[in-house]
Amino acid sequence: MWNVIETKLNTRWVQLLTGVLCMMCISSPQYVWALFTKPLGSQLNVGLTELQITFSILIVLQTFFSPFQGYLVERFGAKRLLSMGFILTGTSWALASRANSIFELYLTYGLLGGLGTGIVYIGVVGQAVKWFPAKRGFAVGMVAAGYGMGAVVTTFPIAHSLASQGIQETLWWFGCLIGVIGWLLAQALRSPQLSTDKGFPKLNGVSPKEMLKSPVFWLLFLMMSMMSTSGLMVISQMGAIAKDYQVSDAVVFGMAALPLALTIDRLTNGLTRPFFGWVSDVWGRENTMCFAFGLEAVAMLLWILSIDQPLLFVILSGVVFFGWGEIFSLFPSTLTDTFGEKHATTNYGFLYMAQGVGSVIGGPVAAMVHASTGSWISVFVLMISLDLMAACLAIGLLKPIRKKYLINQPRSSSIGS
């Protein structure tokens, strides 16, 4: 009986599904944060700028420790490390429910939550790029979709719980659910011994030390930082933006505009990842980047021009995320295409640090710009500019220098796109 179960668990499609479910389980700390800002601000008596530091700590800890976390996953295995990651994530919410000061919130929701979600995220992505080398964009897009869409399951229950039970009970019970369900899912994870697609043998790959010497890596890091900034600004400031433009309590299709927008955003943010991942497998990574990044810039421009209209607020926010979420399939697949599989988890850990850079600029820095100007217009102009710059860099610079790099690399150390 156990041998049959073990055989099923060692198939790549079962592992892909397990990875998707693991990502869904850790998505709420980032993607429902906008629902917590108002009650936490009232409970702790702090302003938005100070409160948003919690979000930045979460993302910074999730990302800046990811190279080390990636190394631990490769050294000790995904099952052990992800089990620990889920326990840390669940505990972070449970302890945050009892926080009596902003500093305690930083330590619990921010620090513990960032470490826990980072272990899970980097571990699952590392699994996906190894199980599906010939369909890397699609596979990474699928697990990244789990992270982007997971909060769809929790957004309305959490909003309802906040209204009926309050912030403390909501954080406590949902934290327990995250920890228990996530730990159970982690027990099903297995790592591939060899690449499983014909024509894509497991290659030696480029070490992190060598990768960090390459201009290709630093260009990818710059572009991912730009794109992370724009998306994380919207994620972290969504509640404040809706409040300032008086659309948070408006009714759209019989539902409150803010939680409805957050739910639709999670759907489009998830769907875009396997979709553009698949497109990039066929059309090329850089071509897809240029189109998708430009799409977000256009959507964000239209959004800010009509943001005081509840219906358009909901619809266009979804389009914004459809043009943003694909970065979590395009960048890891491009990185592994370029630098190989062997160190893929650790290597992506270094690139994933760009998400931390984006969280600082898109979180407290954006809040300070808003506070100093008294308007979100200047913030949106900055974000749109970053999107357009990243789109241009994809075609104008990344494509030629990555092509040159791959031509000069021995075939035993990298995989072409």
C-alpha positions as CSV (number, residue, x, y, z in Angstrom):
1,M,0.0,0.0,0.0
2,W,2.7,2.5,1.0
3,N,4.8,1.6,-2.0
4,V,1.8,2.4,-4.3
5,I,1.4,5.8,-2.5
6,E,5.1,6.5,-2.8
7,T,5.1,5.7,-6.5
8,K,2.2,8.1,-7.1
9,L,3.9,10.9,-5.1
10,N,7.0,10.5,-7.2
11,T,5.2,11.5,-10.4
12,R,5.8,15.1,-11.6
13,W,2.1,16.0,-12.0
14,V,1.3,15.0,-8.4
15,Q,4.3,17.0,-7.3
16,L,3.1,20.0,-9.3
17,L,-0.3,19.8,-7.7
18,T,1.2,19.6,-4.3
19,G,3.4,22.6,-5.0
20,V,0.3,24.6,-6.1
21,L,-1.5,23.7,-2.9
22,C,1.5,24.6,-0.8
23,M,1.7,28.0,-2.5
24,M,-2.0,28.6,-1.9
25,C,-1.5,28.0,1.8
26,I,1.1,30.7,2.2
27,S,-0.4,33.4,-0.1
28,S,-2.6,35.1,2.5
29,P,0.1,36.9,4.5
30,Q,1.0,39.0,1.5
31,Y,-2.3,39.2,-0.5
32,V,-4.8,39.9,2.3
33,W,-2.6,42.4,4.1
34,A,-4.7,45.3,2.7
35,L,-7.7,44.0,4.7
36,F,-5.6,44.2,7.9
37,T,-4.2,47.7,7.6
38,K,-7.3,49.5,8.9
39,P,-8.1,47.3,11.9
40,L,-4.4,47.0,12.9
41,G,-3.9,50.7,12.6
42,S,-6.8,51.4,14.9
43,Q,-5.9,48.7,17.4
44,L,-2.2,49.7,17.6
45,N,-2.9,53.5,17.1
46,V,-0.3,53.9,14.3
47,G,-0.3,55.6,10.9
48,L,-0.2,53.9,7.5
49,T,3.5,54.6,6.9
50,E,4.6,53.0,10.1
51,L,2.2,50.1,9.7
52,Q,3.4,49.4,6.1
53,I,6.9,48.7,7.5
54,T,5.4,45.4,8.7
55,F,4.6,44.5,5.1
56,S,8.1,45.5,4.0
57,I,9.6,43.3,6.7
58,L,7.5,40.4,5.6
59,I,8.7,40.7,2.0
60,V,12.3,41.6,2.8
61,L,12.7,38.6,5.1
62,Q,10.8,36.4,2.6
63,T,13.3,37.4,-0.1
64,F,16.6,38.5,1.4
65,F,17.1,35.2,3.2
66,S,16.0,33.1,0.2
67,P,19.5,32.3,-1.1
68,F,20.3,30.7,2.3
69,Q,16.9,29.1,2.4
70,G,17.3,27.7,-1.1
71,Y,20.7,26.2,0.0
72,L,19.0,24.6,3.0
73,V,16.3,23.1,0.8
74,E,18.8,21.7,-1.6
75,R,20.9,20.4,1.3
76,F,18.2,18.8,3.6
77,G,15.2,18.4,1.2
78,A,12.0,20.2,0.5
79,K,9.9,18.1,2.9
80,R,11.8,19.0,6.0
81,L,12.3,22.6,5.2
82,L,8.8,23.4,4.0
83,S,7.3,21.7,7.1
84,M,9.3,24.2,9.2
85,G,8.3,27.0,6.9
86,F,4.6,26.3,7.4
87,I,5.0,26.1,11.2
88,L,6.7,29.5,11.2
89,T,4.0,31.1,9.0
90,G,1.1,29.8,11.1
91,T,2.8,30.8,14.3
92,S,3.5,34.3,13.0
93,W,-0.2,35.0,12.6
94,A,-1.1,33.4,15.9
95,L,1.4,35.5,17.8
96,A,0.5,38.6,15.8
97,S,-3.0,38.2,17.1
98,R,-1.7,39.0,20.6
99,A,0.6,41.9,19.5
100,N,0.2,45.0,21.7
101,S,2.6,47.3,19.9
102,I,3.8,47.9,16.4
103,F,7.2,46.5,17.3
104,E,5.6,43.2,18.3
105,L,3.8,43.2,15.0
106,Y,7.1,43.6,13.2
107,L,8.6,40.6,15.0
108,T,5.6,38.3,14.5
109,Y,3.7,39.1,11.2
110,G,6.8,40.6,9.6
111,L,9.9,38.7,10.7
112,L,8.5,35.2,11.5
113,G,6.0,35.4,8.6
114,G,8.7,36.5,6.1
115,L,11.0,33.6,7.1
116,G,8.3,31.0,7.0
117,T,6.7,32.1,3.6
118,G,10.2,32.5,2.1
119,I,11.2,28.9,2.8
120,V,8.0,27.6,1.3
121,Y,8.0,29.9,-1.8
122,I,11.7,29.3,-2.8
123,G,11.4,25.6,-2.1
124,V,8.4,25.1,-4.3
125,V,9.7,27.1,-7.2
126,G,13.0,25.1,-7.0
127,Q,11.0,21.9,-7.2
128,A,9.0,23.1,-10.3
129,V,12.0,24.1,-12.4
130,K,13.6,20.7,-11.8
131,W,10.6,18.5,-12.4
132,F,9.6,20.2,-15.7
133,P,12.7,21.4,-17.6
134,A,11.1,21.4,-21.0
135,K,7.9,23.2,-19.8
136,R,9.6,25.3,-17.2
137,G,7.6,28.5,-17.8
138,F,4.3,26.7,-17.5
139,A,5.3,24.7,-14.4
140,V,6.7,27.7,-12.5
141,G,3.6,29.6,-13.6
142,M,1.4,27.0,-12.2
143,V,3.0,27.0,-8.7
144,A,3.3,30.8,-8.8
145,A,-0.4,30.9,-9.7
146,G,-1.1,29.0,-6.5
147,Y,0.6,31.8,-4.6
148,G,-1.2,34.5,-6.6
149,M,-4.6,32.9,-6.4
150,G,-4.5,31.2,-3.0
151,A,-6.0,34.2,-1.3
152,V,-9.1,33.9,-3.4
153,V,-10.1,31.1,-1.0
154,T,-9.5,33.3,2.1
155,T,-10.3,36.9,1.1
156,F,-14.0,36.8,1.8
157,P,-13.8,34.5,4.8
158,I,-11.2,36.7,6.4
159,A,-13.2,39.9,5.6
160,H,-16.3,38.3,7.2
161,S,-14.3,37.2,10.2
162,L,-12.8,40.6,10.7
163,A,-16.3,42.1,10.6
164,S,-17.8,39.5,13.0
165,Q,-14.9,38.4,15.2
166,G,-12.3,41.2,15.0
167,I,-8.6,41.2,14.1
168,Q,-7.3,39.1,17.0
169,E,-9.6,36.1,16.5
170,T,-9.2,36.2,12.8
171,L,-5.4,36.1,12.9
172,W,-5.4,33.4,15.6
173,W,-7.7,30.9,13.8
174,F,-6.4,31.5,10.3
175,G,-2.8,31.2,11.6
176,C,-3.6,27.8,13.0
177,L,-5.2,26.7,9.7
178,I,-2.2,27.8,7.7
179,G,0.2,25.9,10.0
180,V,-1.7,22.6,10.2
181,I,-2.8,22.4,6.5
182,G,0.6,23.4,5.2
183,W,2.5,20.9,7.4
184,L,0.3,18.1,6.1
185,L,0.9,19.2,2.5
186,A,4.7,19.3,3.0
187,Q,4.7,15.6,3.9
188,A,3.8,14.8,0.2
189,L,6.8,16.6,-1.3
190,R,9.5,14.7,-3.2
191,S,12.5,15.9,-5.2
192,P,13.4,14.6,-8.7
193,Q,16.7,12.6,-9.0
194,L,17.0,13.5,-12.7
195,S,15.3,15.8,-15.2
196,T,12.2,14.0,-16.5
197,D,11.8,15.5,-20.0
198,K,13.4,13.7,-23.0
199,G,16.2,15.8,-24.4
200,F,16.6,17.8,-21.2
201,P,19.1,15.8,-19.0
202,K,20.0,17.2,-15.6
203,L,23.0,19.4,-16.2
204,N,25.8,20.7,-13.9
205,G,24.6,24.3,-14.0
206,V,26.3,27.5,-13.0
207,S,27.1,28.0,-9.3
208,P,25.7,31.0,-7.4
209,K,29.2,32.4,-7.2
210,E,29.7,32.3,-11.0
211,M,26.2,33.5,-11.7
212,L,26.7,36.7,-9.5
213,K,29.6,37.6,-11.8
214,S,27.3,37.7,-14.9
215,P,25.8,40.9,-16.2
216,V,22.8,38.9,-17.2
217,F,21.9,38.1,-13.6
218,W,22.2,41.8,-12.5
219,L,20.0,42.9,-15.4
220,L,17.4,40.4,-14.4
221,F,17.7,41.6,-10.8
222,L,17.2,45.2,-11.9
223,M,14.1,44.4,-14.0
224,M,12.5,42.2,-11.4
225,S,13.1,45.0,-8.8
226,M,11.3,47.4,-11.1
227,M,8.3,45.1,-11.7
228,S,8.1,44.0,-8.1
229,T,7.9,47.6,-7.0
230,S,4.8,48.5,-9.1
231,G,2.8,45.4,-8.1
232,L,3.7,45.5,-4.4
233,M,2.7,49.1,-4.3
234,V,-0.8,48.2,-5.4
235,I,-0.9,45.2,-3.1
236,S,0.2,47.0,0.0
237,Q,-1.6,50.3,-0.6
238,M,-4.9,48.9,-2.1
239,G,-6.9,49.5,1.0
240,A,-5.6,53.1,1.5
241,I,-6.1,53.9,-2.2
242,A,-9.7,52.6,-2.1
243,K,-10.4,54.6,1.0
244,D,-8.9,57.9,-0.3
245,Y,-11.0,57.6,-3.5
246,Q,-14.1,56.6,-1.5
247,V,-14.7,53.4,-3.3
248,S,-13.9,50.8,-0.6
249,D,-17.5,50.6,0.7
250,A,-19.2,51.1,-2.7
251,V,-21.3,48.2,-3.9
252,V,-20.4,46.5,-7.2
253,F,-22.4,43.5,-8.4
254,G,-24.0,43.3,-4.9
255,M,-20.6,43.1,-3.1
256,A,-18.3,45.6,-1.4
257,A,-15.8,47.0,-4.0
258,L,-12.6,46.4,-2.0
259,P,-12.9,42.7,-1.2
260,L,-14.4,42.0,-4.6
261,A,-11.4,43.8,-6.3
262,L,-9.0,41.8,-4.1
263,T,-10.7,38.5,-5.1
264,I,-10.6,39.3,-8.8
265,D,-7.0,40.5,-8.5
266,R,-6.1,37.2,-6.9
267,L,-7.7,35.3,-9.8
268,T,-6.0,37.4,-12.6
269,N,-2.8,37.4,-10.6
270,G,-2.9,33.7,-10.6
271,L,-4.1,33.0,-14.1
272,T,-1.5,35.2,-15.7
273,R,1.4,33.1,-14.3
274,P,0.8,29.8,-16.1
275,F,-0.6,31.6,-19.1
276,F,2.4,33.9,-19.8
277,G,4.7,31.1,-18.7
278,W,3.3,28.9,-21.4
279,V,3.4,31.8,-23.9
280,S,7.1,32.3,-23.1
281,D,7.8,28.6,-23.6
282,V,6.6,29.1,-27.2
283,W,7.2,32.8,-28.0
284,G,10.4,33.4,-26.0
285,R,11.0,34.9,-22.5
286,E,12.0,38.4,-23.5
287,N,9.3,38.9,-26.1
288,T,6.7,37.8,-23.5
289,M,8.2,40.1,-20.9
290,C,8.0,43.1,-23.2
291,F,4.3,42.6,-23.9
292,A,3.3,41.7,-20.4
293,F,5.1,44.6,-18.7
294,G,3.7,47.0,-21.2
295,L,0.3,45.7,-20.5
296,E,0.6,46.5,-16.8
297,A,1.8,50.0,-17.6
298,V,-1.3,50.7,-19.8
299,A,-3.7,49.1,-17.3
300,M,-2.3,51.1,-14.5
301,L,-2.6,54.4,-16.5
302,L,-6.3,53.6,-17.3
303,W,-6.9,52.6,-13.6
304,I,-5.6,55.8,-12.1
305,L,-7.6,57.9,-14.7
306,S,-10.9,56.2,-13.6
307,I,-10.1,55.1,-10.1
308,D,-13.0,56.9,-8.4
309,Q,-15.5,54.8,-10.4
310,P,-16.2,51.7,-8.3
311,L,-16.9,49.4,-11.3
312,L,-13.8,50.4,-13.2
313,F,-11.8,50.3,-9.9
314,V,-12.7,46.6,-9.6
315,I,-12.2,45.7,-13.3
316,L,-9.0,47.6,-14.1
317,S,-7.3,46.5,-10.9
318,G,-7.7,42.9,-12.2
319,V,-6.1,43.9,-15.5
320,V,-3.2,45.5,-13.6
321,F,-2.5,42.2,-11.8
322,F,-2.9,40.2,-15.1
323,G,0.0,42.3,-16.4
324,W,2.1,41.9,-13.2
325,G,1.8,38.4,-11.7
326,E,3.6,36.7,-14.6
327,I,7.0,38.0,-13.3
328,F,6.9,35.0,-11.0
329,S,7.0,32.6,-13.9
330,L,9.0,34.5,-16.4
331,F,12.0,35.5,-14.2
332,P,12.7,32.1,-12.5
333,S,12.3,30.2,-15.8
334,T,14.6,32.7,-17.6
335,L,17.1,32.4,-14.8
336,T,17.2,28.6,-14.9
337,D,17.2,28.5,-18.7
338,T,20.4,30.6,-18.5
339,F,22.2,29.2,-15.5
340,G,21.1,25.6,-15.4
341,E,19.3,23.3,-13.0
342,K,21.7,22.0,-10.4
343,H,21.8,25.2,-8.3
344,A,18.4,26.4,-9.5
345,T,16.8,26.8,-6.0
346,T,19.7,28.8,-4.5
347,N,20.2,30.8,-7.7
348,Y,16.6,31.9,-7.8
349,G,17.0,32.8,-4.1
350,F,19.4,35.5,-5.1
351,L,17.1,36.8,-7.8
352,Y,14.1,36.6,-5.5
353,M,15.7,39.2,-3.3
354,A,14.5,41.8,-5.9
355,Q,11.1,41.3,-4.4
356,G,12.4,42.7,-1.2
357,V,13.7,45.8,-2.9
358,G,10.3,46.2,-4.5
359,S,8.6,45.9,-1.2
360,V,10.6,48.7,0.4
361,I,9.9,51.1,-2.6
362,G,6.4,50.0,-3.1
363,G,5.5,49.9,0.6
364,P,6.8,52.6,3.0
365,V,8.5,54.7,0.3
366,A,5.3,54.9,-1.8
367,A,3.4,55.8,1.4
368,M,5.8,58.6,2.2
369,V,5.6,60.0,-1.4
370,H,1.8,60.0,-1.0
371,A,2.0,61.6,2.4
372,S,4.3,64.4,1.1
373,T,2.3,65.1,-2.1
374,G,-1.1,64.4,-0.7
375,S,-2.0,62.4,-3.9
376,W,-1.5,59.0,-5.4
377,I,-0.9,60.5,-8.9
378,S,2.9,60.9,-8.4
379,V,3.1,57.3,-7.0
380,F,1.4,55.9,-10.1
381,V,3.5,58.0,-12.5
382,L,6.6,56.4,-10.9
383,M,5.2,52.9,-11.1
384,I,4.1,53.3,-14.7
385,S,7.6,54.5,-15.6
386,L,9.2,51.5,-14.0
387,D,6.9,49.2,-16.0
388,L,7.7,50.8,-19.3
389,M,11.5,50.8,-18.6
390,A,11.4,47.1,-17.8
391,A,9.5,46.3,-21.0
392,C,12.1,48.2,-23.0
393,L,15.0,46.6,-21.3
394,A,13.6,43.1,-22.0
395,I,13.9,43.5,-25.8
396,G,16.6,46.2,-26.1
397,L,19.2,44.8,-23.6
398,L,18.3,41.5,-22.0
399,K,17.6,39.6,-25.2
400,P,20.9,40.3,-26.9
401,I,23.2,39.9,-23.9
402,R,21.5,36.7,-22.8
403,K,21.9,35.3,-26.3
404,K,25.6,36.2,-26.3
405,Y,26.0,34.6,-22.9
406,L,24.4,31.3,-23.9
407,I,26.5,31.1,-27.1
408,N,29.6,31.4,-25.0
409,Q,28.5,28.9,-22.3
410,P,29.4,25.2,-22.5
411,R,26.3,23.1,-23.1
412,S,27.1,21.1,-20.0
413,S,26.5,24.0,-17.7
414,S,23.4,25.7,-19.0
415,I,20.1,25.2,-20.7
416,G,19.1,27.3,-23.7
417,S,15.7,28.9,-23.8
